[in-house]
Amino acid sequence: MKRLLAAGGVLATVFVSVACTKVEDASTTTRAGARKVVEGSRASRPSGLEKLIVDLESCGLEGYQITSTCPAMIALSAELSQRAPGRAELSVALGAKLLAERAPAVRVQAAAMLGRDASSRDVIVDAARREIDPRVREAMIHTVGPDAARYPRVAAFVLESTQHASVPVRARALAALTLPANRTVPGGAERVLAMAEREPDPRLRREACASGGRLGNDVFLPFYERVTETVTDPELHAACMEGVVAMFHNAPAFDTSSEGAYRLFLRRIEAQPRTQQSPPWQVMSAFCYDSREADLERLAAWRRQATWFEPTAVKTALTSVIADPAASWKARAGAVESMVGLGATKAELKALEVRAPGDSRVLATLDRAIAE
């Protein structure tokens, strides 16, 4: 009996032990699984800054920007204003996650809050190339565009965006390529020139012609020579003349100095017969800030570099415009302002009163200049 009991006891003990072990393991597994479910549920619900960004799904876009009056945007802006610089920057992992969200506003904000390192820029470029909403792509160009000269992948993305189907996307790419920081982007000036020559949207073509000059690249000169020779399209002519001026006298930065563009400018404003469109009034006051609001140190540095610039020659050409009744009154009044900027004396200005045609608007500009 004892042996049976002993044997039974052993068997029973073993049985119970095994049974208890199985039950205990099952219980442990169940509790661990429950914890994972709870933790997974918590992890799936964004919190803190991520939640504020995800909440932007309720916001619309105005152009490529998130509507500033959207309550979720107001809440995010309030939070960001309390954070120290750099403390609101998203990690690459979180940024990539948010760039895959369905709401356009969330994707726009995620791109804006990623860092400026190469990895972060690559994540944005990859997302932008997949982007189906042109407004979001435009926003992403706005975000990464200033770094085109730093990162080849960003440069390639901006360059290809100049040929996108959306006009606003092409415009944003143009704005990025004509930033001073991006003057060294390989092929950038040539792409802007191509837009000035062949862009199908007239307004954007004019912008390319005007802003291209800010690059200070002489690759534009042959085109500017050709397009400003006649006034077949007055608006395009004026825009391209603005580009010519920007190539040698990019106020207020004064960071360009193309002698060829300067010579072309003089030839164009001296050309006769003049008309209401030529010379365009938009460029005639180009020098009016020289002695008034310009950064005098920058201006002095520019003049040291632009040794070919002759104020007397420019004033002679301007005087000819002021005295020509065929030129528009706006062009003549603008020329008066440039005369002042180039240091015309009161005696020179009074002499112009005699030569200027009897247009009250031009004479009023002269009177104000003399009185100052």
C-alpha beads as a LAMMPS data file, in Angstrom:
LAMMPS data file: protein, C-alpha beads

372 atoms
371 bonds

1 atom types
1 bond types

-500.0 500.0 xlo xhi
-500.0 500.0 ylo yhi
-500.0 500.0 zlo zhi

Masses

1 110.0

Atoms # bond

1 1 1 0.000 0.000 0.000
2 1 1 2.769 2.401 0.920
3 1 1 4.549 1.547 -2.217
4 1 1 1.328 2.089 -4.085
5 1 1 0.743 5.260 -2.169
6 1 1 4.328 6.194 -2.626
7 1 1 4.142 5.418 -6.250
8 1 1 0.779 7.052 -6.471
9 1 1 2.074 9.955 -4.493
10 1 1 4.981 10.337 -6.767
11 1 1 2.792 10.026 -9.785
12 1 1 0.311 12.360 -8.252
13 1 1 3.050 14.769 -7.358
14 1 1 4.485 14.626 -10.800
15 1 1 1.054 14.970 -12.336
16 1 1 0.121 17.891 -10.172
17 1 1 3.493 19.491 -10.678
18 1 1 3.236 19.197 -14.438
19 1 1 -0.381 20.255 -14.404
20 1 1 0.359 23.255 -12.210
21 1 1 3.267 24.219 -14.402
22 1 1 1.057 24.171 -17.467
23 1 1 -1.635 26.207 -15.778
24 1 1 0.913 28.665 -14.439
25 1 1 2.526 29.079 -17.873
26 1 1 -0.837 29.679 -19.467
27 1 1 -1.690 32.250 -16.832
28 1 1 1.628 34.007 -17.316
29 1 1 1.212 34.010 -21.086
30 1 1 -2.288 35.406 -20.777
31 1 1 -1.155 38.224 -18.498
32 1 1 1.856 39.027 -20.703
33 1 1 -0.369 39.060 -23.768
34 1 1 -2.788 41.371 -22.048
35 1 1 0.043 43.732 -21.169
36 1 1 1.246 43.736 -24.783
37 1 1 -2.243 44.515 -26.053
38 1 1 -2.563 47.419 -23.623
39 1 1 0.919 48.680 -24.395
40 1 1 0.321 48.296 -28.136
41 1 1 -2.924 50.191 -27.819
42 1 1 -1.156 52.989 -25.981
43 1 1 1.657 53.057 -28.542
44 1 1 -0.827 53.316 -31.395
45 1 1 -2.267 56.470 -29.892
46 1 1 0.148 59.373 -30.557
47 1 1 0.862 61.708 -27.702
48 1 1 2.631 64.992 -27.125
49 1 1 4.058 66.728 -30.166
50 1 1 3.167 63.874 -32.513
51 1 1 -0.485 64.121 -31.485
52 1 1 -0.524 67.848 -32.114
53 1 1 0.816 67.260 -35.618
54 1 1 -1.616 64.418 -36.350
55 1 1 -4.459 66.653 -35.163
56 1 1 -3.714 68.884 -38.152
57 1 1 -5.738 66.415 -40.217
58 1 1 -8.672 68.716 -39.461
59 1 1 -6.913 71.660 -41.145
60 1 1 -7.071 72.707 -44.755
61 1 1 -4.428 74.333 -46.927
62 1 1 -4.331 77.839 -48.337
63 1 1 -2.045 77.453 -51.290
64 1 1 0.802 75.380 -49.919
65 1 1 0.416 76.625 -46.344
66 1 1 -1.715 75.279 -43.515
67 1 1 -4.668 77.518 -42.682
68 1 1 -3.365 79.617 -39.792
69 1 1 -6.791 80.028 -38.159
70 1 1 -7.357 76.281 -37.867
71 1 1 -7.709 75.425 -34.120
72 1 1 -5.273 72.521 -34.407
73 1 1 -2.679 74.785 -36.033
74 1 1 -3.176 77.382 -33.324
75 1 1 -2.613 74.705 -30.680
76 1 1 0.562 73.451 -32.372
77 1 1 1.899 76.978 -32.813
78 1 1 1.327 77.677 -29.117
79 1 1 3.252 74.546 -28.161
80 1 1 6.131 75.310 -30.506
81 1 1 6.423 78.850 -29.169
82 1 1 7.199 77.406 -25.741
83 1 1 10.002 75.160 -26.967
84 1 1 13.640 76.078 -27.227
85 1 1 15.176 76.143 -30.720
86 1 1 15.880 72.616 -31.905
87 1 1 13.601 70.975 -29.352
88 1 1 10.742 70.620 -31.821
89 1 1 12.752 68.906 -34.539
90 1 1 11.370 65.542 -35.593
91 1 1 13.480 62.412 -35.786
92 1 1 13.913 60.850 -39.206
93 1 1 11.810 57.858 -38.144
94 1 1 8.905 59.923 -36.836
95 1 1 9.122 62.321 -39.755
96 1 1 8.946 59.461 -42.254
97 1 1 5.932 58.049 -40.426
98 1 1 4.070 61.356 -40.494
99 1 1 4.958 61.970 -44.136
100 1 1 2.907 58.868 -44.923
101 1 1 -0.233 60.224 -43.226
102 1 1 -3.342 60.722 -45.354
103 1 1 -3.982 64.350 -44.386
104 1 1 -2.095 66.896 -46.547
105 1 1 -1.636 69.324 -43.642
106 1 1 0.077 66.637 -41.568
107 1 1 2.526 65.890 -44.374
108 1 1 3.256 69.573 -44.882
109 1 1 3.997 70.110 -41.189
110 1 1 6.064 66.944 -40.876
111 1 1 8.345 68.091 -43.676
112 1 1 8.689 71.528 -42.106
113 1 1 9.733 70.069 -38.748
114 1 1 12.371 67.630 -39.953
115 1 1 16.015 68.612 -39.598
116 1 1 18.347 70.031 -42.225
117 1 1 20.756 67.107 -42.231
118 1 1 21.160 64.946 -45.329
119 1 1 19.078 62.047 -43.982
120 1 1 16.126 64.280 -43.162
121 1 1 16.303 66.001 -46.532
122 1 1 16.420 62.614 -48.273
123 1 1 13.258 61.505 -46.472
124 1 1 11.437 64.632 -47.647
125 1 1 12.666 64.265 -51.226
126 1 1 11.517 60.644 -51.328
127 1 1 8.096 61.619 -49.978
128 1 1 7.804 64.562 -52.373
129 1 1 8.475 62.373 -55.379
130 1 1 5.620 60.098 -54.307
131 1 1 3.333 63.030 -53.501
132 1 1 0.077 63.232 -55.435
133 1 1 -1.097 66.573 -54.004
134 1 1 0.769 69.379 -55.825
135 1 1 0.197 71.744 -52.897
136 1 1 2.132 69.410 -50.610
137 1 1 4.933 69.034 -53.137
138 1 1 5.101 72.814 -53.385
139 1 1 5.384 73.042 -49.599
140 1 1 8.166 70.473 -49.599
141 1 1 10.088 72.430 -52.235
142 1 1 9.694 75.499 -50.030
143 1 1 11.161 73.506 -47.133
144 1 1 14.126 71.812 -48.804
145 1 1 14.758 74.235 -51.683
146 1 1 17.206 76.479 -49.806
147 1 1 19.514 73.457 -49.399
148 1 1 19.754 72.584 -53.097
149 1 1 23.391 73.666 -53.287
150 1 1 24.261 71.555 -50.209
151 1 1 22.676 68.274 -51.219
152 1 1 22.733 66.822 -54.761
153 1 1 19.485 64.885 -54.226
154 1 1 17.678 68.080 -53.252
155 1 1 19.153 69.857 -56.272
156 1 1 17.963 67.098 -58.603
157 1 1 14.490 67.205 -57.070
158 1 1 14.204 70.987 -57.444
159 1 1 15.467 70.878 -61.023
160 1 1 12.965 68.202 -62.025
161 1 1 10.188 70.177 -60.328
162 1 1 10.667 73.014 -62.834
163 1 1 8.996 70.688 -65.355
164 1 1 6.109 69.564 -63.143
165 1 1 2.574 69.795 -64.521
166 1 1 1.519 72.231 -61.765
167 1 1 2.318 75.909 -62.335
168 1 1 2.639 76.665 -58.577
169 1 1 5.092 73.766 -58.223
170 1 1 7.192 75.101 -61.095
171 1 1 7.034 78.585 -59.588
172 1 1 8.236 77.309 -56.223
173 1 1 11.109 75.461 -57.883
174 1 1 12.054 78.650 -59.743
175 1 1 12.043 80.605 -56.480
176 1 1 14.377 78.023 -54.947
177 1 1 16.811 78.030 -57.859
178 1 1 17.109 81.831 -57.865
179 1 1 18.029 82.069 -54.186
180 1 1 21.540 83.508 -53.663
181 1 1 22.495 80.352 -51.753
182 1 1 21.737 78.234 -54.821
183 1 1 23.773 80.089 -57.418
184 1 1 26.221 77.186 -57.539
185 1 1 23.651 74.439 -58.236
186 1 1 24.952 72.616 -61.331
187 1 1 22.599 73.332 -64.218
188 1 1 20.486 75.708 -62.135
189 1 1 21.096 78.866 -64.168
190 1 1 20.542 76.964 -67.405
191 1 1 17.218 75.615 -66.168
192 1 1 16.041 79.096 -65.144
193 1 1 17.119 80.380 -68.557
194 1 1 15.094 77.619 -70.223
195 1 1 12.046 78.759 -68.251
196 1 1 12.632 82.369 -69.325
197 1 1 12.765 81.228 -72.936
198 1 1 10.062 78.560 -73.108
199 1 1 7.884 78.474 -69.954
200 1 1 4.274 78.042 -71.193
201 1 1 2.709 80.109 -68.401
202 1 1 3.203 83.809 -69.324
203 1 1 3.344 85.083 -65.751
204 1 1 5.875 82.471 -64.696
205 1 1 7.951 83.114 -67.793
206 1 1 8.135 86.792 -66.850
207 1 1 9.180 85.861 -63.327
208 1 1 11.941 83.620 -64.671
209 1 1 13.179 86.458 -66.876
210 1 1 13.206 88.953 -64.011
211 1 1 14.588 86.726 -61.263
212 1 1 17.140 84.977 -63.460
213 1 1 19.256 88.113 -63.431
214 1 1 19.717 87.801 -59.681
215 1 1 21.960 84.808 -60.321
216 1 1 24.516 87.175 -61.838
217 1 1 25.391 84.558 -64.448
218 1 1 26.457 85.811 -67.874
219 1 1 24.815 82.782 -69.478
220 1 1 21.707 85.005 -69.584
221 1 1 23.306 87.815 -71.596
222 1 1 22.718 86.519 -75.152
223 1 1 19.084 85.860 -74.300
224 1 1 18.632 89.284 -72.680
225 1 1 20.227 90.931 -75.728
226 1 1 17.747 89.209 -77.994
227 1 1 14.563 89.512 -75.939
228 1 1 15.016 93.217 -75.074
229 1 1 15.902 94.340 -78.593
230 1 1 12.272 94.917 -79.559
231 1 1 9.085 95.341 -77.561
232 1 1 6.820 92.681 -79.015
233 1 1 5.532 91.796 -75.540
234 1 1 5.690 94.870 -73.242
235 1 1 5.271 92.904 -70.016
236 1 1 7.942 90.361 -70.909
237 1 1 10.225 93.157 -72.103
238 1 1 9.885 94.977 -68.775
239 1 1 10.479 91.794 -66.766
240 1 1 13.597 90.943 -68.734
241 1 1 14.925 94.475 -68.317
242 1 1 14.493 93.977 -64.582
243 1 1 16.636 90.874 -64.972
244 1 1 19.275 92.896 -66.811
245 1 1 19.457 95.412 -63.958
246 1 1 19.595 92.640 -61.354
247 1 1 22.615 91.136 -63.120
248 1 1 24.781 94.153 -62.351
249 1 1 22.982 96.099 -59.607
250 1 1 20.967 93.722 -57.456
251 1 1 19.728 96.157 -54.812
252 1 1 19.591 96.004 -51.858
253 1 1 21.993 93.032 -51.653
254 1 1 24.431 94.484 -54.226
255 1 1 25.812 90.997 -54.810
256 1 1 26.051 90.952 -58.616
257 1 1 28.367 92.821 -60.954
258 1 1 28.023 91.915 -64.616
259 1 1 29.650 94.571 -66.768
260 1 1 27.988 93.117 -69.849
261 1 1 24.546 93.602 -68.323
262 1 1 25.444 97.177 -67.362
263 1 1 26.452 98.007 -70.934
264 1 1 23.257 96.417 -72.249
265 1 1 21.156 98.469 -69.812
266 1 1 22.734 101.716 -71.006
267 1 1 22.166 100.828 -74.653
268 1 1 18.518 100.011 -74.049
269 1 1 17.611 103.190 -72.155
270 1 1 19.543 105.333 -74.639
271 1 1 17.818 103.723 -77.637
272 1 1 15.459 105.884 -79.692
273 1 1 12.737 106.339 -80.673
274 1 1 11.308 105.847 -77.216
275 1 1 7.723 104.781 -76.578
276 1 1 5.313 104.398 -73.692
277 1 1 6.727 100.899 -73.166
278 1 1 10.420 101.528 -73.825
279 1 1 12.295 102.130 -71.662
280 1 1 10.026 100.369 -69.155
281 1 1 9.235 102.452 -66.108
282 1 1 9.873 99.440 -63.846
283 1 1 13.661 99.808 -64.160
284 1 1 14.065 103.564 -64.340
285 1 1 14.155 104.072 -60.569
286 1 1 16.757 101.319 -60.133
287 1 1 19.231 103.666 -58.429
288 1 1 16.836 105.636 -56.257
289 1 1 17.846 103.725 -53.116
290 1 1 21.555 104.339 -53.478
291 1 1 21.752 107.398 -51.250
292 1 1 18.561 106.881 -49.238
293 1 1 17.839 103.441 -47.837
294 1 1 20.703 101.275 -49.074
295 1 1 23.223 99.554 -46.840
296 1 1 26.036 102.017 -47.450
297 1 1 28.754 99.492 -46.639
298 1 1 27.384 97.006 -49.159
299 1 1 26.970 99.759 -51.723
300 1 1 30.551 100.899 -51.208
301 1 1 31.808 97.320 -51.562
302 1 1 29.828 96.934 -54.787
303 1 1 31.250 100.157 -56.224
304 1 1 34.791 99.011 -55.430
305 1 1 34.102 95.842 -57.401
306 1 1 32.111 97.431 -60.237
307 1 1 34.938 99.677 -61.407
308 1 1 33.284 99.925 -64.819
309 1 1 30.174 101.634 -63.396
310 1 1 30.119 105.298 -64.451
311 1 1 27.509 107.395 -62.603
312 1 1 28.035 110.276 -65.031
313 1 1 27.256 108.087 -68.042
314 1 1 24.142 106.746 -66.345
315 1 1 22.958 110.255 -65.421
316 1 1 23.458 111.401 -69.018
317 1 1 21.254 108.562 -70.255
318 1 1 18.648 109.278 -67.576
319 1 1 18.595 112.979 -68.466
320 1 1 17.843 112.052 -72.062
321 1 1 14.861 109.968 -70.919
322 1 1 13.537 112.739 -68.654
323 1 1 13.627 115.218 -71.534
324 1 1 11.896 112.903 -74.015
325 1 1 8.100 113.409 -74.221
326 1 1 7.739 110.086 -76.056
327 1 1 8.771 108.173 -72.932
328 1 1 6.063 107.423 -70.372
329 1 1 5.693 109.834 -67.479
330 1 1 6.368 106.980 -65.055
331 1 1 9.678 106.230 -66.779
332 1 1 10.661 109.916 -66.660
333 1 1 9.654 110.290 -63.009
334 1 1 11.586 107.139 -62.141
335 1 1 14.616 108.538 -63.931
336 1 1 14.422 111.628 -61.699
337 1 1 14.498 109.411 -58.616
338 1 1 17.556 107.600 -59.950
339 1 1 19.266 110.922 -60.613
340 1 1 18.820 111.781 -56.954
341 1 1 20.136 108.388 -55.914
342 1 1 23.219 108.866 -58.065
343 1 1 23.981 112.144 -56.328
344 1 1 22.584 114.741 -58.738
345 1 1 23.047 118.250 -57.383
346 1 1 20.192 120.703 -56.957
347 1 1 21.633 122.675 -59.859
348 1 1 21.434 119.593 -62.092
349 1 1 17.855 118.952 -61.011
350 1 1 16.819 122.577 -61.612
351 1 1 18.321 122.390 -65.096
352 1 1 16.109 119.378 -65.742
353 1 1 13.011 121.455 -64.979
354 1 1 13.782 123.518 -68.042
355 1 1 14.383 120.500 -70.282
356 1 1 11.571 118.295 -69.005
357 1 1 8.310 118.395 -70.988
358 1 1 5.461 120.127 -69.210
359 1 1 4.055 117.058 -67.476
360 1 1 2.834 118.043 -64.022
361 1 1 3.582 114.597 -62.578
362 1 1 7.221 114.653 -63.695
363 1 1 7.653 118.274 -62.608
364 1 1 6.162 117.443 -59.212
365 1 1 8.762 114.690 -58.789
366 1 1 11.500 117.171 -59.675
367 1 1 10.118 119.760 -57.258
368 1 1 10.124 117.247 -54.404
369 1 1 13.673 116.198 -55.225
370 1 1 14.881 119.806 -55.254
371 1 1 13.106 120.573 -51.983
372 1 1 14.728 117.675 -50.100

Bonds

1 1 1 2
2 1 2 3
3 1 3 4
4 1 4 5
5 1 5 6
6 1 6 7
7 1 7 8
8 1 8 9
9 1 9 10
10 1 10 11
11 1 11 12
12 1 12 13
13 1 13 14
14 1 14 15
15 1 15 16
16 1 16 17
17 1 17 18
18 1 18 19
19 1 19 20
20 1 20 21
21 1 21 22
22 1 22 23
23 1 23 24
24 1 24 25
25 1 25 26
26 1 26 27
27 1 27 28
28 1 28 29
29 1 29 30
30 1 30 31
31 1 31 32
32 1 32 33
33 1 33 34
34 1 34 35
35 1 35 36
36 1 36 37
37 1 37 38
38 1 38 39
39 1 39 40
40 1 40 41
41 1 41 42
42 1 42 43
43 1 43 44
44 1 44 45
45 1 45 46
46 1 46 47
47 1 47 48
48 1 48 49
49 1 49 50
50 1 50 51
51 1 51 52
52 1 52 53
53 1 53 54
54 1 54 55
55 1 55 56
56 1 56 57
57 1 57 58
58 1 58 59
59 1 59 60
60 1 60 61
61 1 61 62
62 1 62 63
63 1 63 64
64 1 64 65
65 1 65 66
66 1 66 67
67 1 67 68
68 1 68 69
69 1 69 70
70 1 70 71
71 1 71 72
72 1 72 73
73 1 73 74
74 1 74 75
75 1 75 76
76 1 76 77
77 1 77 78
78 1 78 79
79 1 79 80
80 1 80 81
81 1 81 82
82 1 82 83
83 1 83 84
84 1 84 85
85 1 85 86
86 1 86 87
87 1 87 88
88 1 88 89
89 1 89 90
90 1 90 91
91 1 91 92
92 1 92 93
93 1 93 94
94 1 94 95
95 1 95 96
96 1 96 97
97 1 97 98
98 1 98 99
99 1 99 100
100 1 100 101
101 1 101 102
102 1 102 103
103 1 103 104
104 1 104 105
105 1 105 106
106 1 106 107
107 1 107 108
108 1 108 109
109 1 109 110
110 1 110 111
111 1 111 112
112 1 112 113
113 1 113 114
114 1 114 115
115 1 115 116
116 1 116 117
117 1 117 118
118 1 118 119
119 1 119 120
120 1 120 121
121 1 121 122
122 1 122 123
123 1 123 124
124 1 124 125
125 1 125 126
126 1 126 127
127 1 127 128
128 1 128 129
129 1 129 130
130 1 130 131
131 1 131 132
132 1 132 133
133 1 133 134
134 1 134 135
135 1 135 136
136 1 136 137
137 1 137 138
138 1 138 139
139 1 139 140
140 1 140 141
141 1 141 142
142 1 142 143
143 1 143 144
144 1 144 145
145 1 145 146
146 1 146 147
147 1 147 148
148 1 148 149
149 1 149 150
150 1 150 151
151 1 151 152
152 1 152 153
153 1 153 154
154 1 154 155
155 1 155 156
156 1 156 157
157 1 157 158
158 1 158 159
159 1 159 160
160 1 160 161
161 1 161 162
162 1 162 163
163 1 163 164
164 1 164 165
165 1 165 166
166 1 166 167
167 1 167 168
168 1 168 169
169 1 169 170
170 1 170 171
171 1 171 172
172 1 172 173
173 1 173 174
174 1 174 175
175 1 175 176
176 1 176 177
177 1 177 178
178 1 178 179
179 1 179 180
180 1 180 181
181 1 181 182
182 1 182 183
183 1 183 184
184 1 184 185
185 1 185 186
186 1 186 187
187 1 187 188
188 1 188 189
189 1 189 190
190 1 190 191
191 1 191 192
192 1 192 193
193 1 193 194
194 1 194 195
195 1 195 196
196 1 196 197
197 1 197 198
198 1 198 199
199 1 199 200
200 1 200 201
201 1 201 202
202 1 202 203
203 1 203 204
204 1 204 205
205 1 205 206
206 1 206 207
207 1 207 208
208 1 208 209
209 1 209 210
210 1 210 211
211 1 211 212
212 1 212 213
213 1 213 214
214 1 214 215
215 1 215 216
216 1 216 217
217 1 217 218
218 1 218 219
219 1 219 220
220 1 220 221
221 1 221 222
222 1 222 223
223 1 223 224
224 1 224 225
225 1 225 226
226 1 226 227
227 1 227 228
228 1 228 229
229 1 229 230
230 1 230 231
231 1 231 232
232 1 232 233
233 1 233 234
234 1 234 235
235 1 235 236
236 1 236 237
237 1 237 238
238 1 238 239
239 1 239 240
240 1 240 241
241 1 241 242
242 1 242 243
243 1 243 244
244 1 244 245
245 1 245 246
246 1 246 247
247 1 247 248
248 1 248 249
249 1 249 250
250 1 250 251
251 1 251 252
252 1 252 253
253 1 253 254
254 1 254 255
255 1 255 256
256 1 256 257
257 1 257 258
258 1 258 259
259 1 259 260
260 1 260 261
261 1 261 262
262 1 262 263
263 1 263 264
264 1 264 265
265 1 265 266
266 1 266 267
267 1 267 268
268 1 268 269
269 1 269 270
270 1 270 271
271 1 271 272
272 1 272 273
273 1 273 274
274 1 274 275
275 1 275 276
276 1 276 277
277 1 277 278
278 1 278 279
279 1 279 280
280 1 280 281
281 1 281 282
282 1 282 283
283 1 283 284
284 1 284 285
285 1 285 286
286 1 286 287
287 1 287 288
288 1 288 289
289 1 289 290
290 1 290 291
291 1 291 292
292 1 292 293
293 1 293 294
294 1 294 295
295 1 295 296
296 1 296 297
297 1 297 298
298 1 298 299
299 1 299 300
300 1 300 301
301 1 301 302
302 1 302 303
303 1 303 304
304 1 304 305
305 1 305 306
306 1 306 307
307 1 307 308
308 1 308 309
309 1 309 310
310 1 310 311
311 1 311 312
312 1 312 313
313 1 313 314
314 1 314 315
315 1 315 316
316 1 316 317
317 1 317 318
318 1 318 319
319 1 319 320
320 1 320 321
321 1 321 322
322 1 322 323
323 1 323 324
324 1 324 325
325 1 325 326
326 1 326 327
327 1 327 328
328 1 328 329
329 1 329 330
330 1 330 331
331 1 331 332
332 1 332 333
333 1 333 334
334 1 334 335
335 1 335 336
336 1 336 337
337 1 337 338
338 1 338 339
339 1 339 340
340 1 340 341
341 1 341 342
342 1 342 343
343 1 343 344
344 1 344 345
345 1 345 346
346 1 346 347
347 1 347 348
348 1 348 349
349 1 349 350
350 1 350 351
351 1 351 352
352 1 352 353
353 1 353 354
354 1 354 355
355 1 355 356
356 1 356 357
357 1 357 358
358 1 358 359
359 1 359 360
360 1 360 361
361 1 361 362
362 1 362 363
363 1 363 364
364 1 364 365
365 1 365 366
366 1 366 367
367 1 367 368
368 1 368 369
369 1 369 370
370 1 370 371
371 1 371 372
